[in-house]
């Protein structure tokens, strides 16, 4: 089972926390405050990464499109984009 996808609100909350902790660290530099900020930054990073899930094609235009079965040098995993670039269209796209 995969972890649930963080929502934008989760990211926003972590970013708000990092801002608050950054101000505190600036006002009162302390190793523990720095560690706390770093922890909050890592949580924000995880939330940001969770907003994007890679697709089989890795293509933003065709995330659910067919996957290139035999990629050539310079190809992507997206069969539709590769076909467009080569000037051919795969059967699935017609
Ligand atoms: Zn594509």
PDB file of the backbone (N, CA, C, O) and the ligand in Angstrom, with CONECT records:
HET     ZN  A 101       1
ATOM      1  N   UNK A   1       0.855  -1.190   0.000  1.00  0.00           N
ATOM      2  CA  UNK A   1       0.000   0.000   0.000  1.00  0.00           C
ATOM      3  C   UNK A   1       0.892   1.241   0.000  1.00  0.00           C
ATOM      4  O   UNK A   1       1.885   1.299   0.725  1.00  0.00           O
ATOM      5  N   UNK A   2       0.530   2.232  -0.819  1.00  0.00           N
ATOM      6  CA  UNK A   2       1.332   3.454  -0.897  1.00  0.00           C
ATOM      7  C   UNK A   2       0.855   4.465   0.137  1.00  0.00           C
ATOM      8  O   UNK A   2      -0.293   4.441   0.581  1.00  0.00           O
ATOM      9  N   UNK A   3       1.778   5.355   0.507  1.00  0.00           N
ATOM     10  CA  UNK A   3       1.440   6.397   1.481  1.00  0.00           C
ATOM     11  C   UNK A   3       0.455   7.361   0.838  1.00  0.00           C
ATOM     12  O   UNK A   3       0.516   7.599  -0.369  1.00  0.00           O
ATOM     13  N   UNK A   4      -0.457   7.919   1.638  1.00  0.00           N
ATOM     14  CA  UNK A   4      -1.405   8.878   1.062  1.00  0.00           C
ATOM     15  C   UNK A   4      -0.678  10.110   0.536  1.00  0.00           C
ATOM     16  O   UNK A   4       0.345  10.517   1.087  1.00  0.00           O
ATOM     17  N   UNK A   5      -1.206  10.699  -0.527  1.00  0.00           N
ATOM     18  CA  UNK A   5      -0.598  11.874  -1.147  1.00  0.00           C
ATOM     19  C   UNK A   5      -0.850  13.091  -0.266  1.00  0.00           C
ATOM     20  O   UNK A   5      -1.997  13.393   0.063  1.00  0.00           O
ATOM     21  N   UNK A   6       0.232  13.802   0.124  1.00  0.00           N
ATOM     22  CA  UNK A   6       0.020  15.014   0.906  1.00  0.00           C
ATOM     23  C   UNK A   6      -0.746  16.044   0.068  1.00  0.00           C
ATOM     24  O   UNK A   6      -0.570  16.116  -1.148  1.00  0.00           O
ATOM     25  N   UNK A   7      -1.568  16.813   0.705  1.00  0.00           N
ATOM     26  CA  UNK A   7      -2.293  17.839  -0.032  1.00  0.00           C
ATOM     27  C   UNK A   7      -1.536  19.165   0.055  1.00  0.00           C
ATOM     28  O   UNK A   7      -0.544  19.279   0.775  1.00  0.00           O
ATOM     29  N   UNK A   8      -2.008  20.145  -0.674  1.00  0.00           N
ATOM     30  CA  UNK A   8      -1.338  21.438  -0.694  1.00  0.00           C
ATOM     31  C   UNK A   8      -1.345  22.080   0.689  1.00  0.00           C
ATOM     32  O   UNK A   8      -0.397  22.769   1.066  1.00  0.00           O
ATOM     33  N   UNK A   9      -2.409  21.853   1.434  1.00  0.00           N
ATOM     34  CA  UNK A   9      -2.523  22.444   2.777  1.00  0.00           C
ATOM     35  C   UNK A   9      -1.397  21.936   3.672  1.00  0.00           C
ATOM     36  O   UNK A   9      -0.867  22.689   4.489  1.00  0.00           O
ATOM     37  N   UNK A  10      -1.033  20.673   3.526  1.00  0.00           N
ATOM     38  CA  UNK A  10       0.073  20.106   4.303  1.00  0.00           C
ATOM     39  C   UNK A  10       1.368  20.839   3.971  1.00  0.00           C
ATOM     40  O   UNK A  10       2.132  21.198   4.866  1.00  0.00           O
ATOM     41  N   UNK A  11       1.607  21.056   2.695  1.00  0.00           N
ATOM     42  CA  UNK A  11       2.812  21.783   2.286  1.00  0.00           C
ATOM     43  C   UNK A  11       2.798  23.196   2.859  1.00  0.00           C
ATOM     44  O   UNK A  11       3.801  23.669   3.393  1.00  0.00           O
ATOM     45  N   UNK A  12       1.661  23.860   2.743  1.00  0.00           N
ATOM     46  CA  UNK A  12       1.548  25.236   3.232  1.00  0.00           C
ATOM     47  C   UNK A  12       1.817  25.309   4.740  1.00  0.00           C
ATOM     48  O   UNK A  12       2.495  26.224   5.209  1.00  0.00           O
ATOM     49  N   UNK A  13       1.289  24.352   5.487  1.00  0.00           N
ATOM     50  CA  UNK A  13       1.503  24.317   6.932  1.00  0.00           C
ATOM     51  C   UNK A  13       2.997  24.176   7.250  1.00  0.00           C
ATOM     52  O   UNK A  13       3.527  24.867   8.119  1.00  0.00           O
ATOM     53  N   UNK A  14       3.663  23.263   6.524  1.00  0.00           N
ATOM     54  CA  UNK A  14       5.107  23.081   6.767  1.00  0.00           C
ATOM     55  C   UNK A  14       5.892  24.330   6.385  1.00  0.00           C
ATOM     56  O   UNK A  14       6.845  24.702   7.069  1.00  0.00           O
ATOM     57  N   UNK A  15       5.493  24.976   5.297  1.00  0.00           N
ATOM     58  CA  UNK A  15       6.196  26.204   4.893  1.00  0.00           C
ATOM     59  C   UNK A  15       5.977  27.317   5.907  1.00  0.00           C
ATOM     60  O   UNK A  15       6.902  28.071   6.209  1.00  0.00           O
ATOM     61  N   UNK A  16       4.760  27.429   6.436  1.00  0.00           N
ATOM     62  CA  UNK A  16       4.491  28.422   7.483  1.00  0.00           C
ATOM     63  C   UNK A  16       5.362  28.150   8.708  1.00  0.00           C
ATOM     64  O   UNK A  16       5.900  29.073   9.321  1.00  0.00           O
ATOM     65  N   UNK A  17       5.491  26.872   9.053  1.00  0.00           N
ATOM     66  CA  UNK A  17       6.310  26.495  10.207  1.00  0.00           C
ATOM     67  C   UNK A  17       7.769  26.870   9.974  1.00  0.00           C
ATOM     68  O   UNK A  17       8.429  27.391  10.873  1.00  0.00           O
ATOM     69  N   UNK A  18       8.271  26.609   8.776  1.00  0.00           N
ATOM     70  CA  UNK A  18       9.677  26.942   8.494  1.00  0.00           C
ATOM     71  C   UNK A  18       9.900  28.448   8.578  1.00  0.00           C
ATOM     72  O   UNK A  18      10.941  28.899   9.058  1.00  0.00           O
ATOM     73  N   UNK A  19       8.929  29.222   8.115  1.00  0.00           N
ATOM     74  CA  UNK A  19       9.059  30.687   8.214  1.00  0.00           C
ATOM     75  C   UNK A  19       9.137  31.131   9.670  1.00  0.00           C
ATOM     76  O   UNK A  19       9.985  31.936  10.053  1.00  0.00           O
ATOM     77  N   UNK A  20       8.228  30.580  10.466  1.00  0.00           N
ATOM     78  CA  UNK A  20       8.195  30.956  11.887  1.00  0.00           C
ATOM     79  C   UNK A  20       9.503  30.546  12.570  1.00  0.00           C
ATOM     80  O   UNK A  20      10.088  31.331  13.316  1.00  0.00           O
ATOM     81  N   UNK A  21       9.959  29.320  12.317  1.00  0.00           N
ATOM     82  CA  UNK A  21      11.192  28.842  12.949  1.00  0.00           C
ATOM     83  C   UNK A  21      12.411  29.604  12.441  1.00  0.00           C
ATOM     84  O   UNK A  21      13.368  29.809  13.189  1.00  0.00           O
ATOM     85  N   UNK A  22      12.388  30.024  11.185  1.00  0.00           N
ATOM     86  CA  UNK A  22      13.491  30.818  10.637  1.00  0.00           C
ATOM     87  C   UNK A  22      13.595  32.162  11.333  1.00  0.00           C
ATOM     88  O   UNK A  22      14.690  32.629  11.648  1.00  0.00           O
ATOM     89  N   UNK A  23      12.441  32.784  11.572  1.00  0.00           N
ATOM     90  CA  UNK A  23      12.445  34.068  12.287  1.00  0.00           C
ATOM     91  C   UNK A  23      12.979  33.889  13.707  1.00  0.00           C
ATOM     92  O   UNK A  23      13.756  34.711  14.193  1.00  0.00           O
ATOM     93  N   UNK A  24      12.555  32.806  14.369  1.00  0.00           N
ATOM     94  CA  UNK A  24      13.028  32.544  15.736  1.00  0.00           C
ATOM     95  C   UNK A  24      14.534  32.304  15.758  1.00  0.00           C
ATOM     96  O   UNK A  24      15.235  32.798  16.641  1.00  0.00           O
ATOM     97  N   UNK A  25      15.021  31.547  14.786  1.00  0.00           N
ATOM     98  CA  UNK A  25      16.455  31.253  14.725  1.00  0.00           C
ATOM     99  C   UNK A  25      17.252  32.530  14.470  1.00  0.00           C
ATOM    100  O   UNK A  25      18.317  32.736  15.052  1.00  0.00           O
ATOM    101  N   UNK A  26      16.723  33.384  13.595  1.00  0.00           N
ATOM    102  CA  UNK A  26      17.412  34.644  13.307  1.00  0.00           C
ATOM    103  C   UNK A  26      17.460  35.529  14.544  1.00  0.00           C
ATOM    104  O   UNK A  26      18.480  36.159  14.826  1.00  0.00           O
ATOM    105  N   UNK A  27      16.347  35.575  15.287  1.00  0.00           N
ATOM    106  CA  UNK A  27      16.264  36.421  16.480  1.00  0.00           C
ATOM    107  C   UNK A  27      17.102  35.866  17.624  1.00  0.00           C
ATOM    108  O   UNK A  27      17.652  36.622  18.426  1.00  0.00           O
ATOM    109  N   UNK A  28      17.195  34.530  17.695  1.00  0.00           N
ATOM    110  CA  UNK A  28      17.910  33.908  18.798  1.00  0.00           C
ATOM    111  C   UNK A  28      18.657  32.676  18.290  1.00  0.00           C
ATOM    112  O   UNK A  28      18.179  31.551  18.433  1.00  0.00           O
ATOM    113  N   UNK A  29      19.840  32.895  17.692  1.00  0.00           N
ATOM    114  CA  UNK A  29      20.594  31.766  17.137  1.00  0.00           C
ATOM    115  C   UNK A  29      20.944  30.743  18.216  1.00  0.00           C
ATOM    116  O   UNK A  29      21.516  31.077  19.254  1.00  0.00           O
ATOM    117  N   UNK A  30      20.585  29.491  17.944  1.00  0.00           N
ATOM    118  CA  UNK A  30      20.820  28.426  18.908  1.00  0.00           C
ATOM    119  C   UNK A  30      20.839  27.108  18.155  1.00  0.00           C
ATOM    120  O   UNK A  30      20.022  26.908  17.256  1.00  0.00           O
ATOM    121  N   UNK A  31      21.755  26.198  18.498  1.00  0.00           N
ATOM    122  CA  UNK A  31      21.831  24.934  17.762  1.00  0.00           C
ATOM    123  C   UNK A  31      20.500  24.161  17.736  1.00  0.00           C
ATOM    124  O   UNK A  31      20.138  23.583  16.712  1.00  0.00           O
ATOM    125  N   UNK A  32      19.788  24.154  18.847  1.00  0.00           N
ATOM    126  CA  UNK A  32      18.521  23.412  18.891  1.00  0.00           C
ATOM    127  C   UNK A  32      17.492  24.045  17.954  1.00  0.00           C
ATOM    128  O   UNK A  32      16.718  23.345  17.302  1.00  0.00           O
ATOM    129  N   UNK A  33      17.495  25.384  17.897  1.00  0.00           N
ATOM    130  CA  UNK A  33      16.562  26.077  16.999  1.00  0.00           C
ATOM    131  C   UNK A  33      16.905  25.785  15.548  1.00  0.00           C
ATOM    132  O   UNK A  33      16.022  25.668  14.699  1.00  0.00           O
ATOM    133  N   UNK A  34      18.200  25.668  15.276  1.00  0.00           N
ATOM    134  CA  UNK A  34      18.639  25.350  13.912  1.00  0.00           C
ATOM    135  C   UNK A  34      18.198  23.931  13.547  1.00  0.00           C
ATOM    136  O   UNK A  34      17.721  23.696  12.436  1.00  0.00           O
ATOM    137  N   UNK A  35      18.355  22.995  14.468  1.00  0.00           N
ATOM    138  CA  UNK A  35      17.926  21.613  14.218  1.00  0.00           C
ATOM    139  C   UNK A  35      16.420  21.553  13.969  1.00  0.00           C
ATOM    140  O   UNK A  35      15.948  20.810  13.108  1.00  0.00           O
ATOM    141  N   UNK A  36      15.684  22.341  14.730  1.00  0.00           N
ATOM    142  CA  UNK A  36      14.224  22.343  14.572  1.00  0.00           C
ATOM    143  C   UNK A  36      13.845  22.889  13.195  1.00  0.00           C
ATOM    144  O   UNK A  36      12.948  22.356  12.541  1.00  0.00           O
ATOM    145  N   UNK A  37      14.520  23.943  12.758  1.00  0.00           N
ATOM    146  CA  UNK A  37      14.256  24.502  11.433  1.00  0.00           C
ATOM    147  C   UNK A  37      14.602  23.498  10.338  1.00  0.00           C
ATOM    148  O   UNK A  37      13.856  23.342   9.372  1.00  0.00           O
ATOM    149  N   UNK A  38      15.723  22.829  10.493  1.00  0.00           N
ATOM    150  CA  UNK A  38      16.125  21.838   9.484  1.00  0.00           C
ATOM    151  C   UNK A  38      15.082  20.714   9.402  1.00  0.00           C
ATOM    152  O   UNK A  38      14.749  20.251   8.312  1.00  0.00           O
ATOM    153  N   UNK A  39      14.577  20.286  10.550  1.00  0.00           N
ATOM    154  CA  UNK A  39      13.528  19.258  10.557  1.00  0.00           C
ATOM    155  C   UNK A  39      12.278  19.731   9.837  1.00  0.00           C
ATOM    156  O   UNK A  39      11.654  18.974   9.092  1.00  0.00           O
ATOM    157  N   UNK A  40      11.913  20.994  10.065  1.00  0.00           N
ATOM    158  CA  UNK A  40      10.725  21.544   9.404  1.00  0.00           C
ATOM    159  C   UNK A  40      10.943  21.675   7.900  1.00  0.00           C
ATOM    160  O   UNK A  40      10.031  21.431   7.110  1.00  0.00           O
ATOM    161  N   UNK A  41      12.161  22.062   7.510  1.00  0.00           N
ATOM    162  CA  UNK A  41      12.476  22.166   6.081  1.00  0.00           C
ATOM    163  C   UNK A  41      12.400  20.796   5.407  1.00  0.00           C
ATOM    164  O   UNK A  41      11.911  20.682   4.283  1.00  0.00           O
ATOM    165  N   UNK A  42      12.878  19.769   6.085  1.00  0.00           N
ATOM    166  CA  UNK A  42      12.806  18.412   5.524  1.00  0.00           C
ATOM    167  C   UNK A  42      11.356  17.965   5.381  1.00  0.00           C
ATOM    168  O   UNK A  42      10.995  17.322   4.396  1.00  0.00           O
ATOM    169  N   UNK A  43      10.526  18.306   6.364  1.00  0.00           N
ATOM    170  CA  UNK A  43       9.099  17.953   6.282  1.00  0.00           C
ATOM    171  C   UNK A  43       8.443  18.676   5.118  1.00  0.00           C
ATOM    172  O   UNK A  43       7.618  18.098   4.411  1.00  0.00           O
ATOM    173  N   UNK A  44       8.812  19.955   4.913  1.00  0.00           N
ATOM    174  CA  UNK A  44       8.264  20.717   3.781  1.00  0.00           C
ATOM    175  C   UNK A  44       8.720  20.104   2.463  1.00  0.00           C
ATOM    176  O   UNK A  44       7.946  20.023   1.510  1.00  0.00           O
ATOM    177  N   UNK A  45       9.965  19.677   2.412  1.00  0.00           N
ATOM    178  CA  UNK A  45      10.497  19.048   1.199  1.00  0.00           C
ATOM    179  C   UNK A  45       9.743  17.750   0.892  1.00  0.00           C
ATOM    180  O   UNK A  45       9.373  17.503  -0.256  1.00  0.00           O
ATOM    181  N   UNK A  46       9.520  16.935   1.901  1.00  0.00           N
ATOM    182  CA  UNK A  46       8.772  15.684   1.691  1.00  0.00           C
ATOM    183  C   UNK A  46       7.356  15.985   1.198  1.00  0.00           C
ATOM    184  O   UNK A  46       6.850  15.304   0.307  1.00  0.00           O
ATOM    185  N   UNK A  47       6.725  16.995   1.774  1.00  0.00           N
ATOM    186  CA  UNK A  47       5.368  17.357   1.342  1.00  0.00           C
ATOM    187  C   UNK A  47       5.373  17.838  -0.103  1.00  0.00           C
ATOM    188  O   UNK A  47       4.473  17.507  -0.875  1.00  0.00           O
ATOM    189  N   UNK A  48       6.394  18.627  -0.471  1.00  0.00           N
ATOM    190  CA  UNK A  48       6.490  19.120  -1.856  1.00  0.00           C
ATOM    191  C   UNK A  48       6.697  17.957  -2.811  1.00  0.00           C
ATOM    192  O   UNK A  48       6.064  17.900  -3.866  1.00  0.00           O
ATOM    193  N   UNK A  49       7.570  17.038  -2.457  1.00  0.00           N
ATOM    194  CA  UNK A  49       7.823  15.884  -3.319  1.00  0.00           C
ATOM    195  C   UNK A  49       6.583  15.007  -3.441  1.00  0.00           C
ATOM    196  O   UNK A  49       6.361  14.372  -4.472  1.00  0.00           O
ATOM    197  N   UNK A  50       5.779  14.975  -2.383  1.00  0.00           N
ATOM    198  CA  UNK A  50       4.570  14.157  -2.394  1.00  0.00           C
ATOM    199  C   UNK A  50       3.480  14.702  -3.291  1.00  0.00           C
ATOM    200  O   UNK A  50       2.543  13.980  -3.631  1.00  0.00           O
ATOM    201  N   UNK A  51       3.585  15.972  -3.683  1.00  0.00           N
ATOM    202  CA  UNK A  51       2.568  16.557  -4.558  1.00  0.00           C
ATOM    203  C   UNK A  51       2.721  16.072  -5.987  1.00  0.00           C
ATOM    204  O   UNK A  51       1.805  16.227  -6.794  1.00  0.00           O
ATOM    205  N   UNK A  52       3.862  15.488  -6.309  1.00  0.00           N
ATOM    206  CA  UNK A  52       4.088  14.997  -7.652  1.00  0.00           C
ATOM    207  C   UNK A  52       4.353  13.504  -7.591  1.00  0.00           C
ATOM    208  O   UNK A  52       5.190  13.044  -6.814  1.00  0.00           O
ATOM    209  N   UNK A  53       3.643  12.759  -8.407  1.00  0.00           N
ATOM    210  CA  UNK A  53       3.901  11.326  -8.517  1.00  0.00           C
ATOM    211  C   UNK A  53       4.308  11.029  -9.937  1.00  0.00           C
ATOM    212  O   UNK A  53       3.584  11.369 -10.873  1.00  0.00           O
ATOM    213  N   UNK A  54       5.452  10.400 -10.115  1.00  0.00           N
ATOM    214  CA  UNK A  54       5.864  10.079 -11.475  1.00  0.00           C
ATOM    215  C   UNK A  54       4.878   9.116 -12.130  1.00  0.00           C
ATOM    216  O   UNK A  54       4.282   8.272 -11.461  1.00  0.00           O
ATOM    217  N   UNK A  55       4.714   9.250 -13.436  1.00  0.00           N
ATOM    218  CA  UNK A  55       3.835   8.352 -14.189  1.00  0.00           C
ATOM    219  C   UNK A  55       4.702   7.390 -14.986  1.00  0.00           C
ATOM    220  O   UNK A  55       5.920   7.553 -15.062  1.00  0.00           O
ATOM    221  N   UNK A  56       4.073   6.401 -15.570  1.00  0.00           N
ATOM    222  CA  UNK A  56       4.819   5.402 -16.352  1.00  0.00           C
ATOM    223  C   UNK A  56       5.533   6.061 -17.525  1.00  0.00           C
ATOM    224  O   UNK A  56       6.644   5.665 -17.875  1.00  0.00           O
ATOM    225  N   UNK A  57       4.894   7.077 -18.142  1.00  0.00           N
ATOM    226  CA  UNK A  57       5.514   7.727 -19.296  1.00  0.00           C
ATOM    227  C   UNK A  57       6.492   8.813 -18.867  1.00  0.00           C
ATOM    228  O   UNK A  57       7.395   9.162 -19.627  1.00  0.00           O
ATOM    229  N   UNK A  58       6.328   9.351 -17.665  1.00  0.00           N
ATOM    230  CA  UNK A  58       7.159  10.458 -17.214  1.00  0.00           C
ATOM    231  C   UNK A  58       6.860  11.735 -17.984  1.00  0.00           C
ATOM    232  O   UNK A  58       7.630  12.693 -17.914  1.00  0.00           O
ATOM    233  N   UNK A  59       5.746  11.761 -18.720  1.00  0.00           N
ATOM    234  CA  UNK A  59       5.402  12.874 -19.600  1.00  0.00           C
ATOM    235  C   UNK A  59       4.288  13.707 -18.968  1.00  0.00           C
ATOM    236  O   UNK A  59       3.277  13.163 -18.522  1.00  0.00           O
ATOM    237  N   UNK A  60       4.475  15.022 -18.931  1.00  0.00           N
ATOM    238  CA  UNK A  60       3.453  15.895 -18.369  1.00  0.00           C
ATOM    239  C   UNK A  60       2.274  16.051 -19.324  1.00  0.00           C
ATOM    240  O   UNK A  60       1.149  16.289 -18.886  1.00  0.00           O
ATOM    241  N   UNK A  61       2.527  15.917 -20.631  1.00  0.00           N
ATOM    242  CA  UNK A  61       1.463  16.048 -21.620  1.00  0.00           C
ATOM    243  C   UNK A  61       0.651  14.766 -21.744  1.00  0.00           C
ATOM    244  O   UNK A  61      -0.568  14.815 -21.914  1.00  0.00           O
ATOM    245  N   UNK A  62       1.317  13.625 -21.660  1.00  0.00           N
ATOM    246  CA  UNK A  62       0.652  12.333 -21.828  1.00  0.00           C
ATOM    247  C   UNK A  62       0.934  11.427 -20.623  1.00  0.00           C
ATOM    248  O   UNK A  62       1.544  10.370 -20.784  1.00  0.00           O
ATOM    249  N   UNK A  63       0.506  11.818 -19.435  1.00  0.00           N
ATOM    250  CA  UNK A  63       0.846  11.013 -18.251  1.00  0.00           C
ATOM    251  C   UNK A  63       0.254   9.602 -18.288  1.00  0.00           C
ATOM    252  O   UNK A  63       0.808   8.679 -17.691  1.00  0.00           O
ATOM    253  N   UNK A  64      -0.873   9.437 -18.992  1.00  0.00           N
ATOM    254  CA  UNK A  64      -1.510   8.111 -19.070  1.00  0.00           C
ATOM    255  C   UNK A  64      -1.358   7.505 -20.460  1.00  0.00           C
ATOM    256  O   UNK A  64      -2.054   6.550 -20.803  1.00  0.00           O
ATOM    257  N   UNK A  65      -0.452   8.057 -21.259  1.00  0.00           N
ATOM    258  CA  UNK A  65      -0.257   7.564 -22.623  1.00  0.00           C
ATOM    259  C   UNK A  65       0.525   6.261 -22.644  1.00  0.00           C
ATOM    260  O   UNK A  65       0.956   5.763 -21.604  1.00  0.00           O
ATOM    261  N   UNK A  66       0.705   5.709 -23.858  1.00  0.00           N
ATOM    262  CA  UNK A  66       1.458   4.457 -23.983  1.00  0.00           C
ATOM    263  C   UNK A  66       2.950   4.674 -23.730  1.00  0.00           C
ATOM    264  O   UNK A  66       3.507   5.731 -24.029  1.00  0.00           O
ATOM    265  N   UNK A  67       3.571   3.646 -23.174  1.00  0.00           N
ATOM    266  CA  UNK A  67       4.996   3.698 -22.840  1.00  0.00           C
ATOM    267  C   UNK A  67       5.802   3.200 -24.040  1.00  0.00           C
ATOM    268  O   UNK A  67       5.426   2.216 -24.677  1.00  0.00           O
ATOM    269  N   UNK A  68       6.890   3.868 -24.342  1.00  0.00           N
ATOM    270  CA  UNK A  68       7.780   3.467 -25.434  1.00  0.00           C
ATOM    271  C   UNK A  68       8.307   2.062 -25.149  1.00  0.00           C
ATOM    272  O   UNK A  68       8.985   1.852 -24.143  1.00  0.00           O
ATOM    273  N   UNK A  69       8.002   1.080 -26.036  1.00  0.00           N
ATOM    274  CA  UNK A  69       8.442  -0.289 -25.755  1.00  0.00           C
ATOM    275  C   UNK A  69       9.936  -0.499 -26.023  1.00  0.00           C
ATOM    276  O   UNK A  69      10.587  -1.292 -25.344  1.00  0.00           O
ATOM    277  N   UNK A  70      10.472   0.213 -27.014  1.00  0.00           N
ATOM    278  CA  UNK A  70      11.888   0.035 -27.352  1.00  0.00           C
ATOM    279  C   UNK A  70      12.533   1.407 -27.526  1.00  0.00           C
ATOM    280  O   UNK A  70      12.754   1.849 -28.653  1.00  0.00           O
ATOM    281  N   UNK A  71      12.837   2.089 -26.406  1.00  0.00           N
ATOM    282  CA  UNK A  71      13.401   3.436 -26.528  1.00  0.00           C
ATOM    283  C   UNK A  71      14.762   3.430 -27.220  1.00  0.00           C
ATOM    284  O   UNK A  71      15.621   2.593 -26.946  1.00  0.00           O
ATOM    285  N   UNK A  72      14.927   4.390 -28.124  1.00  0.00           N
ATOM    286  CA  UNK A  72      16.202   4.590 -28.825  1.00  0.00           C
ATOM    287  C   UNK A  72      16.944   5.714 -28.102  1.00  0.00           C
ATOM    288  O   UNK A  72      16.341   6.449 -27.320  1.00  0.00           O
ATOM    289  N   UNK A  73      18.238   5.851 -28.354  1.00  0.00           N
ATOM    290  CA  UNK A  73      18.970   6.963 -27.724  1.00  0.00           C
ATOM    291  C   UNK A  73      18.272   8.295 -28.023  1.00  0.00           C
ATOM    292  O   UNK A  73      17.951   8.586 -29.176  1.00  0.00           O
ATOM    293  N   UNK A  74      18.047   9.077 -27.014  1.00  0.00           N
ATOM    294  CA  UNK A  74      17.388  10.370 -27.166  1.00  0.00           C
ATOM    295  C   UNK A  74      15.888  10.308 -26.960  1.00  0.00           C
ATOM    296  O   UNK A  74      15.235  11.348 -26.869  1.00  0.00           O
ATOM    297  N   UNK A  75      15.325   9.096 -26.885  1.00  0.00           N
ATOM    298  CA  UNK A  75      13.888   8.945 -26.658  1.00  0.00           C
ATOM    299  C   UNK A  75      13.541   9.187 -25.200  1.00  0.00           C
ATOM    300  O   UNK A  75      14.394   9.115 -24.316  1.00  0.00           O
ATOM    301  N   UNK A  76      12.253   9.480 -24.970  1.00  0.00           N
ATOM    302  CA  UNK A  76      11.715   9.508 -23.618  1.00  0.00           C
ATOM    303  C   UNK A  76      10.942   8.206 -23.427  1.00  0.00           C
ATOM    304  O   UNK A  76      10.953   7.345 -24.307  1.00  0.00           O
ATOM    305  N   UNK A  77      10.281   8.058 -22.305  1.00  0.00           N
ATOM    306  CA  UNK A  77       9.448   6.868 -22.079  1.00  0.00           C
ATOM    307  C   UNK A  77       8.057   7.042 -22.690  1.00  0.00           C
ATOM    308  O   UNK A  77       7.248   6.114 -22.663  1.00  0.00           O
ATOM    309  N   UNK A  78       7.771   8.245 -23.250  1.00  0.00           N
ATOM    310  CA  UNK A  78       6.446   8.513 -23.827  1.00  0.00           C
ATOM    311  C   UNK A  78       6.444   8.171 -25.322  1.00  0.00           C
ATOM    312  O   UNK A  78       7.126   8.813 -26.121  1.00  0.00           O
ATOM    313  N   UNK A  79       5.672   7.161 -25.676  1.00  0.00           N
ATOM    314  CA  UNK A  79       5.582   6.728 -27.071  1.00  0.00           C
ATOM    315  C   UNK A  79       5.002   7.835 -27.953  1.00  0.00           C
ATOM    316  O   UNK A  79       5.443   8.007 -29.089  1.00  0.00           O
ATOM    317  N   UNK A  80       4.025   8.584 -27.449  1.00  0.00           N
ATOM    318  CA  UNK A  80       3.394   9.642 -28.246  1.00  0.00           C
ATOM    319  C   UNK A  80       4.383  10.771 -28.552  1.00  0.00           C
ATOM    320  O   UNK A  80       4.452  11.239 -29.688  1.00  0.00           O
ATOM    321  N   UNK A  81       5.140  11.205 -27.558  1.00  0.00           N
ATOM    322  CA  UNK A  81       6.119  12.274 -27.787  1.00  0.00           C
ATOM    323  C   UNK A  81       7.241  11.792 -28.708  1.00  0.00           C
ATOM    324  O   UNK A  81       7.696  12.540 -29.575  1.00  0.00           O
ATOM    325  N   UNK A  82       7.687  10.551 -28.525  1.00  0.00           N
ATOM    326  CA  UNK A  82       8.735  10.021 -29.401  1.00  0.00           C
ATOM    327  C   UNK A  82       8.231   9.955 -30.834  1.00  0.00           C
ATOM    328  O   UNK A  82       8.950  10.324 -31.762  1.00  0.00           O
ATOM    329  N   UNK A  83       6.997   9.488 -31.023  1.00  0.00           N
ATOM    330  CA  UNK A  83       6.417   9.395 -32.363  1.00  0.00           C
ATOM    331  C   UNK A  83       6.271  10.769 -32.996  1.00  0.00           C
ATOM    332  O   UNK A  83       6.532  10.942 -34.186  1.00  0.00           O
ATOM    333  N   UNK A  84       5.858  11.732 -32.208  1.00  0.00           N
ATOM    334  CA  UNK A  84       5.706  13.100 -32.707  1.00  0.00           C
ATOM    335  C   UNK A  84       7.066  13.654 -33.146  1.00  0.00           C
ATOM    336  O   UNK A  84       7.183  14.293 -34.192  1.00  0.00           O
ATOM    337  N   UNK A  85       8.067  13.401 -32.342  1.00  0.00           N
ATOM    338  CA  UNK A  85       9.405  13.900 -32.666  1.00  0.00           C
ATOM    339  C   UNK A  85       9.948  13.219 -33.924  1.00  0.00           C
ATOM    340  O   UNK A  85      10.632  13.859 -34.723  1.00  0.00           O
ATOM    341  N   UNK A  86       9.651  11.930 -34.108  1.00  0.00           N
ATOM    342  CA  UNK A  86      10.149  11.195 -35.278  1.00  0.00           C
ATOM    343  C   UNK A  86       9.280  11.463 -36.516  1.00  0.00           C
ATOM    344  O   UNK A  86       9.646  11.096 -37.633  1.00  0.00           O
ATOM    345  N   UNK A  87       8.132  12.102 -36.302  1.00  0.00           N
ATOM    346  CA  UNK A  87       7.240  12.356 -37.434  1.00  0.00           C
ATOM    347  C   UNK A  87       6.340  11.169 -37.725  1.00  0.00           C
ATOM    348  O   UNK A  87       5.727  11.105 -38.791  1.00  0.00           O
ATOM    349  N   UNK A  88       6.252  10.237 -36.800  1.00  0.00           N
ATOM    350  CA  UNK A  88       5.342   9.093 -36.952  1.00  0.00           C
ATOM    351  C   UNK A  88       4.378   9.108 -35.796  1.00  0.00           C
ATOM    352  O   UNK A  88       4.623   9.752 -34.776  1.00  0.00           O
ATOM    353  N   UNK A  89       3.303   8.412 -35.950  1.00  0.00           N
ATOM    354  CA  UNK A  89       2.343   8.327 -34.863  1.00  0.00           C
ATOM    355  C   UNK A  89       2.087   6.857 -34.567  1.00  0.00           C
ATOM    356  O   UNK A  89       1.862   6.072 -35.488  1.00  0.00           O
ATOM    357  N   UNK A  90       2.117   6.479 -33.307  1.00  0.00           N
ATOM    358  CA  UNK A  90       1.823   5.100 -32.974  1.00  0.00           C
ATOM    359  C   UNK A  90       0.348   4.796 -33.230  1.00  0.00           C
ATOM    360  O   UNK A  90      -0.495   5.693 -33.218  1.00  0.00           O
ATOM    361  N   UNK A  91       0.050   3.515 -33.462  1.00  0.00           N
ATOM    362  CA  UNK A  91      -1.325   3.117 -33.759  1.00  0.00           C
ATOM    363  C   UNK A  91      -2.316   3.600 -32.701  1.00  0.00           C
ATOM    364  O   UNK A  91      -3.424   4.022 -33.032  1.00  0.00           O
ATOM    365  N   UNK A  92      -1.916   3.539 -31.422  1.00  0.00           N
ATOM    366  CA  UNK A  92      -2.824   3.917 -30.332  1.00  0.00           C
ATOM    367  C   UNK A  92      -3.265   5.381 -30.434  1.00  0.00           C
ATOM    368  O   UNK A  92      -4.339   5.735 -29.946  1.00  0.00           O
ATOM    369  N   UNK A  93      -2.460   6.221 -31.052  1.00  0.00           N
ATOM    370  CA  UNK A  93      -2.760   7.652 -31.083  1.00  0.00           C
ATOM    371  C   UNK A  93      -3.658   8.055 -32.251  1.00  0.00           C
ATOM    372  O   UNK A  93      -4.093   9.205 -32.305  1.00  0.00           O
ATOM    373  N   UNK A  94      -3.950   7.146 -33.192  1.00  0.00           N
ATOM    374  CA  UNK A  94      -4.740   7.526 -34.357  1.00  0.00           C
ATOM    375  C   UNK A  94      -6.216   7.512 -34.070  1.00  0.00           C
ATOM    376  O   UNK A  94      -7.019   7.810 -34.954  1.00  0.00           O
TER     377      UNK A  94
HETATM  378 ZN    ZN A 101       4.275  12.664 -24.152  1.00  0.00          ZN
END
